[in-house]
Amino acid sequence: MGVAAYNRGSMLIRRQIDDDARPVQFAMMDELNALPKLPGAQTPFVPVQFVAGHGGWWIECPVTGRGFWYRSLRRAVQSWNVVITGWSDSEKGTWTAIPLVS
């Protein structure tokens, strides 16, 4: 086997591995949903979104835009009874969540 054939085979294997790989956002979503909730965590009435801004993260209502600011995404998720359901690769990086019904 020549060097060129070896390199083509290696590139094909690498491409197949990349195609089958799970996006890092799914691992992050699992990690965020596994965080323990803080005592006194509130439950929102409607689905919410976590948006990066002002050196931290906002949890905000997608309809009204009102929300609360937290220093980290982890702290924001721990402070609310929500389950992260998705993300958007927008310029700000938005995570969507639904209320956690117990």
N, C-alpha and C positions, 0 to 999 in steps of 0.2 A: 504494500500500500504506500502510495506516495504522500508527500507532505500536503499537497493540495487536497487530496481526497480525505485525509485525516482532518484537515481544517474544516472542510465542508461538512463532514460528519459531526464534528464538535459543535459547529454553528447550528446544525439541525437539532441536535440534542438540547442545546441551550435554549433555542426558540421554543421547543416543546415544553421544557420545564417552565419557562416564563409564561407560556399560555395556560398551563395548568395551575400556576401559583395563585394562591388566594391573596387578594389585595390587602395591604397593610391596614386599611381602614376597618376591615372586618375583625382583625385581631384587636385593634384599638376599641372597637365597639363592644366586643366581648369583655375586655378589661374594664371599661367604664360601667357596663351593666353589672359586673361582679362586685363593684365597690359597695361597702356597707353604707346604708343611709344614716345620716346624723340624727340624733334625738331631736324631735320637733320638726322633722322634715315635712314640708307642706306638699299637698297634691294639687296640681293645677286643674282647672276645669276643662281645658281644651288642649289639643296638641300644641307643643311649644317648640322653639328652636333656640339653639345655643350659637351665638355669633361672636366672633373675636372682635374686640374693640377696646380702645383706651388702655392698652397694656394688660388686658384681662379678658374675661368672657362675660357676655350678657346672656341671661335667659330671658327671652321675650316672646310675647304673644305675636304671632305672625299677622294678625288682623290689625291690632291697635298699635303695635310697636313698643308698647310699654314693657318694662322689664326691670331686672335686678342685676347688678354687676358683681362679679366674683374675681378674685385674683387668678384662679386657675380653673380649667375645665373640670378637673376632678372634684374640686370643692363645690362647683355649681351643680354637678350631677348628684353629689352626695347630699346636698341641701334640699333636694326636691325628690318626691316619689314619682320618678319617671323611668321609662325604658327607652334607651336610644334605639331608633329604628332605621336611621339612614344618615347620609352625609351628602353634601354638595361640594364639588370642587370649584366653587366660586372663588373670587379673589379674597374674600374674607374667611372662607372655610366655615360652612354652616352645618351643624348637626341637628337633626330633627328627633323629636322624642314625643311619646304619648304618655298620658297619665298611667301610673301603676295602680291597678285596681286590686285591692286585697280581699 
